[in-house]
Amino acid sequence: MTGKAASEAPASGPGENTSEVAQVPAEPAEEGAASPRRITQEEQAPEPTPPAPAPAAAKPVPPSEDLPSIPLQLTVEDVSDSSVTVSWEPPERLGKLGLQGYLLELRREGASEWVPVNARPVMVTQQTLRNLALGDKFFLRVAAVSSAGAGPPAVLDQPVHIREIVEPPKIRVPRHLRQTYIREVGETINLQIPFQGNPKPQASWTHNGRALDSQRVSVHTGDKDSILFIRSSQRSDSGRYELTVRLDNLEARAAIDILVTEKPGPPSSIKLLDVWGCNAALEWTPPQDTGNTELLGYTVQKADRKTGQWFTVLERYHPTTCTVSDLVVGNSYSFRVFSENLCGLSTSAAVTKELAHIQKADTTTKLKRFVARDFSEAPSFTQPLVDHTTTPGYSTQLSCSVRASPKPKIIWMKNNMNIQGDPKYRAFSEQGVCTLEIRKPSPFDSGVYTCKAINVLGEATADCRLEVKGEGWRRVSPWGPVGVSRRCPLPSRWAGGG
């Protein structure tokens, strides 16, 4: 029996902690007699004691220096509804033979046996136990193991309780509902508000601090959201709706402001205050019903009695008085005013009972005396004639511009001789520009040309020189003919040499 106890000691702990390990199963001794009977047999074995001097027959207990010390800081890192994570620090003394790993053991509450979590020692300093059942309650211990055996274990002070994790309730309001939610009368209101919490929390709604009207408002709450639904909204549905999510003693609240609007009524009355010149002054009173929201302004229109068509003068005009200008003289006008809010213009308008007559003012026109201006002017050339050189056989033109009033008479001359009526020349004048065209000129057409402009106030002249050059003009010299025209026969005294 002594040999058996010595062999089991390394499995449960070193020799110095044998008493501590032996005390662990002794806690539930009252529940069963098997364990106490085993311990009693080991303690009541005096007869095998005398053979103790034979050390070869018994396995020696390893010295404490070969066993690692107790692991440090055994801590529960995380507990969920199906798992637990524990961690520890290495022992201060690893032993002379070195560390082979750690052995984690579990003992359920009310049981006496420690059950290994891992079959073999592991070198990690953190382990997670999974697939645990709700309601489990157990103790954990860990011991460092060397080749000489397991050292003293580190035991948790408190048992680990596996229970459902409580998640505090929380409401997530959508972004478009964080401001006032505006709807028109008759439209549907459908609000879906997500929330979270574990286990499933209880959700409830209130309207302006009171319970909802179940005949008009329906609520559907699921596991992750709550839906508020109103099929056809009315102005009485406006106000603050508050969602409350409760879980035991915890709760979360979210408020949503809803505004149900409709078109406003027309201004209560309108009056034509005054008419002067092309202007008319109007005044009206605000509407009694603004449509459950603030007004954006007024729209002012005018209509001519002749056509009856309405034209907008002012839009979103905030004051209740205005002046309409630029009215047509001789016409009569009616005016009307609409109210406007987020839903649009009022269905009707306030119309003036009186017409605004724009009368013609008595005016006297004073005509200024017209003073006739004398535009008479003697002829003067604004652009004179310019000397010109041309080639025989090619028509050419001489041009100048003259200014005169009354219109002057134009006379063209060559070498101070009038050439009017000569078919070789063609003269014309347009907008003060005088032109003389010389048709196919020859060297005999060279000379000084004069343009004379004459009217009752005087006359003016402009001159230029025209030179016609070409190979056909030759003359005879002792060295040969030079510059004599082919059209002119040579005298006999030049050509014959006599």
Buried (B, 14 or more C-beta within 10 A) or exposed (E): EBEEBBEBBBEBBBBEBBEBBBEBBEEBEEEEEEBEEEBEEEEEEEEEEEEEEEEEEBEEBBEBEBBBBBBEEBEEEEBBEBEBBBBBEBBEBBBBBEBBBBBBBBBBEEBBEBEEBEEEBBEEBEBEBEEBEEEBEBBBBBBBBBBBBBBBBBBBEEEBEBEEEEEBBBBEBEEEBEEEBBBBBEBEBEBEBEBBBEEBBEBBBBBEEEEBEEEBBEBEBEEEBBEBEBEEBEEEBBBEBBBBBBBEEBBBEBEBBBBBBBBBBBBEEBBBEEBEEBBBBBBBEEBEEBBBBEBBBBBBBBBBEEEEEBEEBBBEBEEBEBEBEEBEEEBBBBBBBBBBBBBBBBEEBBEBEEBBEBEEEEEEEEEEEEEEEEEEBBBBBEBBBEEBEBEBEEEBEBBBBBBBBEEBEBBBBBEEEEBEEEEEBBBEBEEBEBBBBBEEBBBEBBBBBBBBBBBEEEBBBBBBEBEBEBEBBBEBEEEEEEEBBEEEEBEEEEEEEE
